[in-house]
Amino acid sequence: MLDILAIGDITTDAFIKLQDAEVNCDINKDNCKICLAFGDKIPYESVTIVPAVGNSPNAAVSASRLGLTAGLLSNIGSDPEGTEALDQLKKENIDTTSIKINDGQKTNYHYVLWYGAERTILIKHEKYDYELPEIGNPRWIYLSSLGENSLDFHRQLADWLKQNPDTKLAFQPGTFQIGLGAEQLPDIFAHTEIFFCNLEEARRILKTPTETDIKNLLLGIKNLGPKIVVLTDGPRGAYVYDGNETWQMPIYPDPKPPVDRTGAGDSFASTFTSFIALGLSIPEALKRAPINSMSVVQYVGAQEGLLSKEKIEEYLATAPAGYEPKLI
């Protein structure tokens, strides 16, 4: 029996490191846009290919490195990128029996425009025929990004969760799932044990674009069904609400400037879920999740920097004063 079965799309990321671009932001340094000369030849510094990534594959690798048995339910094409993804996952001790190889189709391939420590991702989800196979009885399901034609699959999964109440659901919605919201995914929200998104995504789900009160956002998501709501706020840390208490957790200080912020949110969410699955309390899991995020942003891609449980404990033992969750 798996500890965690991650469900979601897998992709190969091609990181194109730009050297000639500029970033324009509004007066509040929000709504930033990367700008390149139109109709010109744009030099780049390097390209780094990272296979077998995506919110759910990242979560599976994170859980595996933390000592849990992890599997992935996903789709790949019958191409070299699909073969490379399977090989990479097996190296990480991920159970791949629920990965479907789609004959004649391509594996998702994304282009990451990498400038400074930030990235802009050009994405394309191949139109796979999503279906729920026999998955046994995992202790946890970690659901994240799927393509636009996966609505029926979500309904199949919701029915499965109704019939298997012992399996807990962690839900980190991707772009399409955020767009659907609780109106079209009511049973998914209702069966969610732990829900993750950032503040802007919470505003989109709740259709409250100007809401700035963190507690209102937490309560709004909680009222959709999840038992535990986790909202991340970039360098300002994260907030957690379990229906009774609300915690704020700062980030773990970066040892040096970040190399690439890809996967920071995935590593936080998957680490928090993994430690909850290991039996820790919310405050104890909160202490550990930012450490993996700190490590991940020191590397290119979302997986190289993922830590073992022992390494996280080492960092926690040397954490600076004030690094702890606070009730608010």
Secondary structure, 3 states (H helix, E strand, C coil): CCCEEEECCCEEEEEEEECCCEEECCCCCCCCEEECCCCCCCCEEEEEEEEEECHHHHHHHHHHHCCCCEEEEEEEECCHHHHHHHHHHHHCCEECCCEEEECCCCCEEEEEEEECCEEEEECCCCCCCCCCCCCCCCCEEEECCCCCCCHHHHHHHHHHHHHCCCCEEEECCCHHHHHHHHHHCHHHHHCEEEEEEEHHHHHHHHCCCCCCCHHHHHHHHHCCCCCEEEEECHHHCEEEECCCCEEEECCCCCCCCCCCCCCHHHHHHHHHHHHHHCCCCHHHHHHHHHHHHHHHCCCCCCCCCCCCHHHHHHHHHCCCCCCCCEEC
